[in-house]
Amino acid sequence: MATRIASNGSTPTSNVSTPSSTGSKSQFGGQNGDRRTVVVVFNPERDNIVHTVADVLGRSWRMARCFADVVEGEAAVVGIRGQDAKEDLNHHLTSHMVIVNTHCIDNGTPPDSGLSSGCTYEFLYTQKPFYRRDLARFLSIILGQSTFHEDVIRRERSYHLSTTFPDVRTGLSNLEILTVGADAVEFRVDLLKESRFDGSNSAVPSLKYVGEQIMVLRQSTELPIIFTIRCTNENGKFPMDDPNLNYEYLYRAIQWGVEYIDVELWLPEGIRSTLAEKKGNSKIISAFHDFSGNWKWPSPEAQRVFEQSVKYADIVKMIVMIQTMPENYQLEYFRSTIKATYPVPPLLAVNMGPMGRLSRALNTLLTPITHPLLPMIAAPGQVSMAEINETLHTIEQLPKRDIYAIGSSRSSPQAMFFEKCFNELGLPHHFACIERGPSVEGLVMQPKFGGAYLNPPLPTPQCSFIPSLTDAARAIGSIDTIIVRHEGGQHNLVGDNATWKGIRATLTRDFVPSAYQSRPALVLSNTEVEAAPAIFALRDLNIGTIYTVGFRAQGPLASGLEPFTTIDCVKKGEQPFVIISALPPDKSLLVSPLLRHYGAYGANGVTGRPASKNGGKVFIGMAHGSRKGDPIAVAANSGWRAYGTADVRAWTTVETFRLLVGQNVPFDFVSMASGRGLC
């Protein structure tokens, strides 16, 4: 059944609000984000969450009795007890604050409803275990420091997994495999089944149950979540008799920091408008469905639906049932006319039913996909990632390519990993490992060459046979990935560097990007070439002064670097917020004295910051192989949050696969493979 939309004849414009406090990107891609004071509301005996929030933000913290004590523009994180906050919420102006109600679910009680509705956001968590990366992701989203939406829409193709679990926890064991190829995960509220005491299921799952399910899902995947409530007339199970109930759940999803909320077009305009005004940094997918089988794409009705959707959408979604194959081509004509007329917001449009499968292959934005391991499909005609790729290959939109690992013979485990991903995704490509030699230049000129990653990286002066380099590759001075772009029938080679992205992703796993802004850093390396990806990653995070040990920089990244040449430099230098060691294994022990020195500096806690074994300092050790000593253990014992080469390599593999194949492999899947010798 279709929802008929009346047209007022006006030109559609987007009314989706953007928080005025969101900053712009720097030349290195960093974001200021929402700079209002963060106020953390906490339950009795849970004040440690205030310390942790401050640590993730890279800020100091303090406690206050009421909102009147919060100074506008204050940089410190302010903690207020829940009872004090509840009594004070309606008595003071709080527009200069981002108020986060935090609630630990371990004792089984729901959050206080007054605090849930009165605070700007709500963070649900478990204390044992505590998922710090979940908190970092939540804060990045609500403070406007996440680029999840920009990342999705700039990809040539993107997909979302349509989960159909009655309880998310039943699918966690397979989630790494289920999400291979997906760029987001759809969370279907209406399919959840919350058990009552008598063994029956609630007609509508409670907000408590839904919130905990979202928490569990977010703790288990780094992919953006699409919060969807599909109603009975839209092939779902949620009631339609009370639109305000939809609003209550959708708005709470915004408060939970969910990346996307799916807002059905049949909802009253007042509700859709209010959600757009209050969406913060979440994004709205305006959803329209027609199950009648009588829909016509080249029609005034299709145009009206799109124009009504645009008003409150970051993405417009139109899904209809069709009966014949030509209707897929009619959709493509409609898509092309919309794209030519309305560059934004982008259109996600597919046809349902057996005849609509082709449209799922031709759609390029967040195409819904299923998986054989899911309990059921979410919509008629839905297909898996592998089936879409097989269709694209059949219609010659995905030709078979040869993809290579060039260099180290250690690449054989990597080859097995790539082949496993190709099989899982139904990709036709062939993967092979070769040693570097004079034949490489001839190899990349082969008609079926589809790209390569290089280990070790190739210095840019030796890349004359690659006509184009990315800005990152030029600045870093080396390439580790050769991409093939097919544009206008041309076979264009591009040299890129994925390692810096892997380092940046590691740095922001447990901290928000702004935690690094203007903070000092220390980089150790034998050569500038080996240090360059780390320097570029730090600069992308708007780091402050970068001190160096073991090398002198002379390339494009040399400006602003300060070498440590004597012990006096170490004693007089600022305490680094982050240390990155690119030293080889036989010299990795040299970093340990520095870790102990700077770890002991402030070991009793910086002012306003509690002493912690994993305090606000970060260490990345990139040495691979047999090391002298264990700098990772030294770092952890000295109060650093420590990461090893396995973390960086896993994130780099995520970026490399995306560059070479154009599809996403989640970090957790790569990490699982890493345990079997990938890294």
Secondary structure, 3 states (H helix, E strand, C coil): CCCCCCCCCCCCCCCCCCCCCCCCECCCCCECCCCCEEEEEECCCCCHHHHHHHHHHCCCEEECCCHHHCCCCCCCEEEEEHHHHHHHCCCCCCCCEEEEEEEECCCCCCCCHHHHHHCCEEEEECCCCCCHHHHHHHHHHHCCCCCHHHHHHCCCCCEEEECCCCCHHHHHHHHHHHCCCCCEEEEEHHHCCCECCCCCECCCCCHHHHHHHHHHHHHHCCCCEEEECCEHHHCCCECCCCHHHHHHHHHHHHHCCCCEEEEECCCCHHHHHHHHHHCCCCEEEEEEEECCCCCCCCCHHHHHHHHHHHCCCCEEEEEEECCCCHHHHHHHHHHHHHHHHCCCCCEEEEEECHHHHHHHHHCCCCEEEECCCCCCCCCCCCCEHHHHHHHHHHCCCCCCCEEEEEECHHHHHHHHHHHHHHHHHCCCCEEEEECCCCCHHHHHCCCCEEEEEEEEEEEHHHCCCCCEECHHHHHHCEEEEEEEEEECCEEEEEEECCHHHHHHHHHCCCCCHHHHCCCCEEEECCCHHHHHHHHHHHHHCCCCCEEEECCCCCCCCCCCEEECCCHHHHHHCCCCCEEEECCCHHHHHHHHHHHHHHHHCCCCCCCCCCCCCCCCCEEEECCCCCCCCCHHHHHHHCCCEEECHHHHHHHHHHHHHHHHHCCCCCHHHHHHHHCCCCC
